[in-house]
């Protein structure tokens, strides 16, 4: 079965996070989490538990029962946002077998993801961690590193290392046996962020003697942390599709308006003779007629400039 964590507040995504939880922010017209649900369906997963918290009703409204994505969703609420391990601890009564765990605010580009399940079954493992070789040292410092031997057996994981000893980065996709919950229950609150870290749970699991392997199945991962990240992700996928623009059938582009690498969602309006370059319009957003904008996100409440380096 599958689990997706979608309870975080996403404070760095303000003002979006005041109306839209990060996991349902739009990516080419569909919620970010829709890509994860489809990945799980492709793996043969049919039951998915989604942990909700901040604006959880919006997640439920956006994703419904999951039928559109080939899965059946059950929602579980995390009353307090006290870290990933705390969110996982809410799941134990609802998980009756080994499970995939995805972090719901990350876009993943994977290859041969099914090999995680094949290795898990063939090796009778306690878990498999999806990883990638990360050339960006700062990106490693923001995530966690995985110390593994030549046989891909994991011996240690380190959260947000200041001095990484390897470029093997954990990427927010995990596959665990139910026994992992024993480690989660014994995970202490950390001094670093006053939360319950999943890397601490994994290390306890390893110290208990369970065999966990690293699988380099992630080609790219993008954590949508800031508004500029959301725009960049949409532009990246637009380019990968080989399309110049994405304009929903329900959008309105008035006469004389020009679009260059833009994403315009249903219910949005582009005024006459407006000129947009690398812009994104949320449902209900309106661009004034006759004006030019570059790297801007429009919402019904206003506009956010996303020039390179913007935070």
C-alpha positions in Angstrom: 0.0 0.0 0.0 1.0 3.7 -0.2 1.3 6.6 2.2 1.7 10.3 1.3 2.4 13.0 3.9 0.6 16.2 3.1 0.2 17.9 6.5 2.9 20.5 6.5 2.2 24.3 6.7 4.6 25.3 4.0 5.3 28.7 5.6 8.0 29.6 3.1 5.4 29.3 0.3 3.3 32.2 1.6 1.0 33.7 0.4 0.1 30.4 -1.5 0.2 28.3 1.7 -2.5 30.5 3.3 -5.0 29.1 0.7 -3.4 26.1 -0.9 -1.4 23.4 0.9 1.9 22.7 -0.9 1.0 19.2 -2.0 -2.0 20.5 -4.1 -0.3 23.5 -5.7 -0.9 23.3 -9.4 1.6 21.8 -11.8 0.4 22.0 -15.4 -3.2 22.1 -14.3 -3.2 19.2 -11.8 -2.2 19.0 -8.1 1.5 18.3 -7.3 0.4 15.1 -5.4 -1.4 13.8 -8.5 2.0 12.9 -10.0 2.8 10.9 -6.9 -0.6 9.1 -6.9 -0.1 8.1 -10.5 3.4 6.8 -9.7 1.9 4.7 -6.9 -0.8 3.4 -9.2 1.9 2.5 -11.7 3.6 0.4 -9.1 0.4 -1.6 -8.5 -0.5 0.3 -5.3 -4.3 0.6 -5.0 -4.8 1.8 -1.4 -3.2 5.1 -0.3 -3.4 6.8 3.1 -2.9 10.5 2.9 -1.9 12.3 6.1 -3.5 15.8 6.2 -3.2 18.7 8.6 -2.9 22.4 7.5 -5.9 23.2 5.3 -6.6 19.4 5.1 -10.1 20.0 3.7 -8.5 21.6 0.6 -6.4 18.4 0.1 -9.6 16.3 0.3 -11.5 18.6 -2.0 -8.6 18.5 -4.6 -7.9 14.8 -4.6 -11.3 13.3 -3.6 -11.4 9.6 -3.3 -8.5 9.0 -5.6 -10.4 7.3 -8.4 -9.2 9.8 -11.0 -5.7 8.7 -10.3 -6.3 4.9 -10.1 -6.1 4.6 -6.3 -8.4 4.6 -3.3 -7.5 7.3 -0.8 -8.1 7.3 2.9 -7.4 10.4 4.9 -5.8 10.6 8.4 -5.3 13.8 10.3 -2.1 14.9 12.0 -3.3 17.2 14.8 0.1 18.7 15.4 2.9 19.2 12.8 5.8 17.7 14.8 7.9 16.3 12.0 7.8 13.4 9.5 8.3 10.6 12.1 5.4 12.0 14.1 3.2 12.0 11.0 4.2 8.4 10.3 3.3 7.4 13.8 -0.3 8.4 13.1 -0.4 5.8 10.4 0.2 2.6 12.3 -3.5 1.7 12.9 -4.2 2.2 9.2 -1.3 0.2 7.7 -1.5 -3.6 7.5 1.4 -4.4 5.3 4.7 -3.1 3.8 4.2 0.4 2.4 5.6 3.0 0.2 6.0 6.4 1.8 6.2 9.6 -0.2 6.7 13.2 1.0 3.9 15.1 -0.6 5.6 18.4 -1.4 8.3 17.1 -3.7 8.2 16.5 -7.4 10.1 13.3 -8.3 11.5 12.2 -11.7 12.3 8.6 -11.3 13.6 5.6 -13.3 12.9 2.0 -12.6 11.1 2.8 -9.3 9.6 -0.7 -9.3 13.1 -2.1 -8.6 12.6 -0.9 -5.0 9.8 -3.4 -4.6 11.7 -6.1 -6.4 14.7 -5.7 -4.1 12.5 -5.5 -1.1 10.8 -8.8 -1.8 13.9 -10.7 -3.1 16.2 -9.7 -0.3 13.6 -9.9 2.5 14.6 -6.4 3.5 13.3 -4.1 6.2 13.3 -1.2 3.9 14.6 0.5 0.7 15.5 4.2 0.5 15.2 6.0 -2.8 18.4 8.0 -3.5 20.3 10.0 -6.1 23.8 11.2 -6.6 23.6 14.9 -5.8 26.3 17.2 -7.3 25.0 20.2 -5.3 26.6 20.2 -1.9 24.1 22.7 -0.5 21.2 20.5 -1.6 22.8 17.6 0.4 23.0 19.9 3.4 19.3 20.6 3.2 18.3 17.0 3.1 20.0 13.8 4.4 22.8 11.6 3.3 22.9 7.9 3.1 26.1 6.0 4.0 26.0 2.6 2.2 28.5 -0.1 1.3 29.4 -1.5 -2.1 26.4 -3.8 -1.9 24.0 -0.9 -1.3 23.4 -1.9 2.3 22.7 1.2 4.4 24.6 1.6 7.7 23.9 5.2 8.6 21.7 8.2 7.7 22.6 11.7 8.6 20.0 14.6 8.7 21.2 17.9 7.2 24.9 17.2 7.5 27.3 20.1 7.7 30.2 18.1 6.2 28.7 15.4 4.0 30.9 12.3 3.6 29.1 11.1 0.5 27.0 12.6 -2.4 24.3 9.9 -2.0 21.2 11.9 -1.0 18.0 10.6 0.4 15.1 11.9 -1.7 11.8 11.5 0.2 10.6 8.1 -1.2 10.8 5.1 1.1 9.6 1.5 1.2 9.3 0.0 4.7 8.2 -3.2 6.4 5.5 -2.8 9.1 8.3 -3.4 11.7 9.4 0.2 11.0 6.7 1.4 13.3 8.5 -0.1 16.3 11.4 2.3 15.5 9.0 5.2 15.0 7.5 4.7 18.4 10.9 5.0 20.0 12.1 8.0 18.1 13.0 10.9 20.4 12.2 14.6 19.8 15.3 16.3 18.4 17.1 19.4 19.7 17.8 20.5 16.1 14.2 21.3 15.2 12.2 20.1 18.2 10.5 17.6 16.0 10.5 13.8 15.4 12.9 13.2 12.5 12.4 10.2 10.2 16.1 9.9 9.8 16.3 9.1 13.6 13.7 6.5 13.1 15.6 4.9 10.2 18.8 4.9 12.3 17.0 3.1 15.2 15.6 0.7 12.6 19.1 0.0 11.3 20.5 -0.4 14.9 17.8 -2.9 15.6 19.4 -5.1 12.9 17.0 -4.6 10.0 18.6 -4.6 6.5 17.9 -1.5 4.5 19.2 -0.9 1.0 19.8 2.3 -1.0 18.3 2.4 -4.5 19.5 5.1 -6.9 16.2 5.4 -8.7 15.7 9.2 -8.6 16.9 11.2 -11.6 15.8 14.6 -10.2 13.7 15.9 -7.3 12.4 19.4 -6.7 11.2 20.5 -3.3 8.6 23.2 -3.8 9.8 25.4 -1.0 9.3 28.9 -2.4 7.0 30.5 -5.0 9.9 30.7 -7.5 10.3 26.9 -7.2 6.6 26.4 -8.2 7.1 28.5 -11.3 10.4 26.8 -12.2 8.8 23.3 -11.9 5.9 24.2 -14.2 8.3 25.7 -16.8 10.6 22.6 -16.5 7.8 20.2 -17.2 6.4 22.4 -20.0 9.8 22.3 -21.7 10.1 18.5 -21.2 6.7 18.1 -22.9 8.0 20.2 -25.8 5.2 22.7 -25.5 5.5 26.5 -25.7 2.5 27.2 -23.4 -0.1 25.4 -21.3 -3.5 27.1 -21.6 -6.4 25.3 -19.9 -9.6 25.1 -22.0 -11.4 27.1 -19.3 -8.9 30.0 -19.5 -9.6 33.2 -21.4 -6.9 34.8 -23.5 -8.1 38.0 -25.1 -7.3 39.4 -28.5 -3.7 40.6 -29.1 -2.3 39.0 -25.9 1.0 37.1 -26.4 2.3 34.2 -24.3 5.8 32.8 -24.2 6.4 29.8 -21.9 3.4 30.4 -19.8 1.0 28.3 -17.7 -2.6 29.6 -17.7 -5.1 27.6 -15.6 -8.9 27.3 -16.0 -10.8 30.4 -14.9 -7.8 32.8 -15.5 -8.0 35.7 -17.8 -5.2 37.4 -19.8 -6.2 40.9 -20.9 -6.1 42.2 -24.4 -2.6 43.0 -25.8 -0.9 41.8 -22.6 2.6 40.3 -23.1 3.6 37.5 -20.7 6.9 35.6 -20.6 7.5 32.7 -18.2 4.4 33.5 -16.2 1.8 31.4 -14.3 -1.8 32.2 -13.7 -3.9 30.5 -10.9 -7.6 29.9 -11.4 -9.4 33.2 -11.1 -6.3 35.3 -11.7 -6.5 38.2 -14.2 -3.7 40.0 -16.0 -4.4 43.7 -16.9 -4.8 44.5 -20.6 -1.8 46.1 -22.4 0.8 45.3 -19.8 4.0 43.2 -20.0 5.2 40.8 -17.3 8.1 38.4 -16.9 8.5 35.5 -14.4 5.4 36.4 -12.4 2.8 34.3 -10.7 -0.7 35.7 -10.7 -3.4 34.7 -8.2 -6.8 36.1 -7.6 -5.3 38.1 -4.7 -2.3 39.7 -6.5 1.0 38.9 -8.2 4.4 37.5 -7.1 7.6 38.3 -9.0 9.9 35.4 -9.3 13.1 36.7 -10.9 16.1 34.3 -10.5 17.2 34.1 -6.9 13.8 35.3 -5.6 12.7 33.9 -2.3 
